[in-house]
Amino acid sequence: MRISELLRSSVFSALVAIATFGATLGAVGQAMAFDDKVFDDKTGVKPQSSPWAVFQFGFSAYKNGHKEQAAEAYKYAAENGQIGATWKLARMYA
């Protein structure tokens, strides 16, 4: 692996980590799967939810095997500026 490829990969990884975990300073609270504050089984993601809380919900839903809810949550969070959700959604599609 060339040094330029390694550097590019490291910078990209650092940016994703900062975007994903750096938002914890402004997080409203941890969202868990089936959290009624951010997600409703009938209507999906609640529109007033913060992208970070929805991203956390999607991560938890994915870990618990609820892939459809995770994809919907990641899509909402990605459309509202959560870069980590964009990356996780792309990994799911891949």
C-alpha positions in Angstrom: 0.0 0.0 0.0 1.4 3.4 -0.9 1.9 6.0 1.7 -0.6 8.4 -0.1 -3.3 5.7 -0.1 -2.6 5.0 3.6 -2.8 8.7 4.4 -6.0 9.2 2.5 -7.6 6.2 4.2 -6.5 7.5 7.6 -7.9 10.9 7.0 -11.2 9.5 5.8 -11.4 7.3 8.8 -10.7 10.2 11.1 -13.3 12.3 9.5 -16.0 9.6 9.8 -15.0 9.1 13.5 -15.2 12.8 14.2 -18.5 13.2 12.4 -20.0 10.1 14.1 -18.8 10.4 17.6 -18.1 14.1 17.8 -21.8 14.8 17.9 -22.1 13.1 21.3 -21.3 16.4 22.9 -24.6 17.8 21.7 -26.5 14.6 22.0 -29.9 14.8 23.6 -29.7 11.4 25.1 -29.1 7.9 24.0 -31.8 6.3 21.8 -32.5 2.6 22.1 -34.3 0.3 19.7 -38.0 0.7 20.0 -37.6 4.1 21.6 -41.0 5.8 21.3 -39.3 9.3 21.3 -37.7 8.8 17.9 -39.5 6.0 16.2 -43.1 4.8 15.9 -43.8 1.3 14.3 -46.8 2.7 12.4 -45.4 6.0 11.1 -41.6 5.4 11.2 -39.2 8.1 12.3 -40.9 11.0 14.1 -40.2 14.3 12.3 -39.1 16.3 15.3 -36.3 13.8 16.2 -32.7 14.9 16.2 -30.6 13.2 13.5 -28.1 12.0 16.1 -30.8 10.3 18.3 -32.2 8.6 15.1 -28.7 7.5 14.1 -28.3 5.9 17.6 -31.7 4.3 17.3 -30.8 2.9 13.9 -27.5 1.4 15.2 -29.4 -0.2 18.1 -32.1 -1.6 15.8 -29.5 -3.0 13.4 -27.7 -4.8 16.3 -31.0 -6.3 17.4 -31.8 -7.6 13.9 -34.4 -5.0 12.8 -32.8 -4.2 9.5 -35.8 -2.4 8.0 -36.1 0.0 10.9 -32.4 0.6 10.9 -32.4 1.4 7.2 -35.3 3.9 7.7 -33.6 5.5 10.7 -30.2 5.8 8.9 -31.9 7.3 5.8 -33.7 9.9 7.9 -30.5 10.8 9.8 -28.4 10.9 6.6 -30.9 13.2 4.9 -30.7 15.5 7.9 -26.9 15.8 8.0 -25.6 12.9 10.1 -22.6 11.8 8.1 -22.1 8.6 10.1 -25.6 7.5 9.1 -24.7 8.0 5.4 -21.7 5.8 5.9 -23.7 3.1 7.8 -26.5 3.2 5.2 -24.0 2.8 2.4 -22.5 -0.2 4.2 -25.9 -1.8 4.5 -26.6 -1.4 0.8 -23.2 -2.7 0.0 
